[in-house]
Amino acid sequence: MTADESFGRLDDDDYPAYTMGRAADMLGTTQGFLRAIGEHRLITPLRSTGGHRRYSRYQLRIAARARELVDQGTPIEAACRIIALEDQLEEAQRINAAYRRSEGPNTVAT
């Protein structure tokens, strides 16, 4: 891997750069919390060659949202489900927006 390829990963939100301990520190939570949201399939960390969990920035943002909900009193199972539904809604809205753009201004409503 070249230096340019390594530096390119600095901007990659999906690159699993953070260990479980570092991720927990950054989120101000415990490693057990990260394991719990993994058990509920909210995030699936990648594994290093030694089998250690590694988290991406994208996964840390999801975990931070889960922590926010749990801190507000939402049970962890419900928080994971809420986030999954929010993600599905966002994807549906993206698809609808793309569909509306592809229809163009010459489309006649029926």
N, C-alpha and C positions, 0 to 999 in steps of 0.2 A: 504494500500500500504506500502510495506516495504521500508527501507532506500535504499537497493540495487536496488529496482525497480525505485525509484525516481532518483538515481544517473545514472541509465541506460538511462534515458530520456535526460540526458545532451548531449549524442552523437546522439540522434535521430533528423535527419534533418527535419522530418515531424511533430515533436511535436510543437503545437501552443503555444509557450512560450512568445511571444512578443505582448504587447498591441499596438494599433494603434499609440498612441503617441510615444512610445518607438521605434517602427518600423520607423516612420517618422524621428525621431531624428537620428537614426542609418544611414538612407539613405540620410540624409541632404535634405529632401523634406518636403512637407506638407501632412497633413492628407487628404486633398482634392485630391492630386495626387493618394494616395492609394485607395480612394473611386473611382476615375475615372478608374483606371485599373481594379478594381473590377467590375465596371459597364460594361466594355468591355470584361468581363469574362476571363481576362488574369490570374487572381488568384481569388480564392474564400476563403476568410479567414474563419476559424471556429469561432463559437460564444461561448462565455462563458455562464454560466448558467444565468447571468444577461443580456445577449444579446450583449455584447461588442465584437468587432472584435479581433481575436487573430491570429497572423502570425507565421509561422514556418521559420526556417532558409532557407529552400528551397524556400519558397515564397519570402523571402527577396532578395535572389539572382536573382530571376526572376524580381522583382520590380526594383532592381539595374540596370539590363540590360535595362529595359524600360526607366528608368531615363536617362541612358547613351544615348539612341537613341533620346529621347526628347530633351536633352541638345544639341544634334548635329543638332537640327532643324526639326526632324521628327515629324509630327503630332501624337498625342497620339494614335489615332485609327490605324494608319499605324504601329506604333511601336508595338502595341499589336499583330497585324497580322503578322509582321515580326518575332516576338518571337515565335508565335504559329507555323509558318512554319519552323523555325529553329529547334524547338522541334520535329516536324514531320520528318524532314530530319535526325536528329540524331537517332531517333527511327528506321527509315528505314535502316540506315547504320548499326545499331546494329543487326537488323534482318538479313541483307545480310551477315554480318560477321559470325554470328552464322550458317547460312545456308552453307556458304563456308567451315567452319570448320567441319560441319557434313558430307559433301561430302567426305572428306578424300583424301589422295593422290592417291588412286586406281581408282578414277573416270576418265572416258574417256570423253573428250569433243566431242560433235557432231557438 
